[in-house]
Amino acid sequence: MAENGWYDDADVIREAARARRVARLGMSVVTGLFGAVVITAAALVLGVVLVGALALAYAMAVMN
């Protein structure tokens, strides 16, 4: 920062680059967490479907 309290051009460029890096890192973290949530939800749905299919198969086997 210059003596008069204003940013120099080099400082502005450096701060903008830093802000872009921080924003990119933040978006990467958010995207990763979202992906983890989606994969977890898909695994839970698949598990419920498989348990339901096994229960149906067992019920059909017992009926015969």
Secondary structure, DSSP 8 states (H G I E B T S, - for coil): --TTS---HHHHHHHHHHHHHHHHHHHHHHHHHHHHHHHHHHHHHHHHHHHHHHHHHHHHHHH-
